[in-house]
């Protein structure tokens, strides 16, 4: 097939595809596109693309902060196209700056004239992706100084969450969560990520885990589920709505400052302030559930969290870890970048199944089963069901 024929086929496919492919096919096509790019790019193009990622992030957050994205979305609601002049009038921003920033997010259909795209609309006020972008971009300064960190600390993987690349870059002794907690903007972004991401990253854990079979208690006063480190309650709220008649109490735990903003509207969800580095106050619950908690902590701190839960469990209790699982080999770019994020921000890692099993074994657990969704998409979580060693 000639290059011209291939180009024509690709253009035809891009016009016909949206909304017409399964999730599995979409991911396979993206993987094929990555291979095609790798085959076609010359080293200079690859270098510019890789090192230029920081500029894309900075441009996006700046465009959000100056109201540029919202102005473009508003303009597109009344006009099929809009100009830099209109955006400048709406935001009081420099037209030259607008031209530099905005061309990444809407189609430039003529000189200084744009047509809105779904990508720009995804970052408008009210969209969770705006907050997700703000949250992830806050890691940028620490990532940028990663070479300096290793040059000073030595080329070994960080293993202490209080001595990570984040503390080095930001010149602070604060943990990342404490640093974020001092900024209402960053805390709001983090809360949005924690409450929104489960619905965007594949199946919820309780759709492929036999909840009604596994989570049985003797009576309504018994605790059926403790959501440890559950942030403002997005996950446990969805769980309760899915199983409104499941017998037993459901408890949401996080730091008292976080619990103040928790969603407690579903009947039967109890909010409880708790620091998981202290002994677990709820003894003998049927299940202790943690979603994307352990990946925030290197083994040094993760063991403390798990030991406190272990000490509160009975032989009939279950530990449920809902975590992103890194493949043992052939790690996709998404998983690789999230693993880097854990290292940079927390001195931690996204673990493989082997690493999870070793961690759990080291604190007295054995894995009963690893439950996985039917289709794995980037960011999908896997559920580890663990019990006390017999």
BELWOHU-V379753 format. One line per field, one symbol per residue. psi: psi as a letter, one per 30 degrees, with the letter a starting at -180 (. if undefined). A space follows every 10 residues. Layout:
psi->???
This chain:
psi->kleeeeeeee eeefffekgg lleeeeeeee eeeeeeeefe kleeeeeeee ffeeeeeeee eeeeeggeee eeeeefffkf llleeeeeef fglkeeeeee efffflkjfl jgklkklfee ffglkfkffe eeeeeefffe eeefgeeeee eeflilkkgk fghlfeeeef hlfkleeeee ffjeeeeeee eeeefeeeff hakkeffgki efeeiklelf fljekjjkhg bggeefeeee eeifgkklkk kkklkefeff gljgekkfkk kkkkjgglkk fjkglekjkk jheeffklee eeeeeeeeee ffllfflkkj jjlkkklflh kleeeeeeee eeeeefgalk lleeeeeeee efgglkjelj kklekklkfk lkjkjllkk.
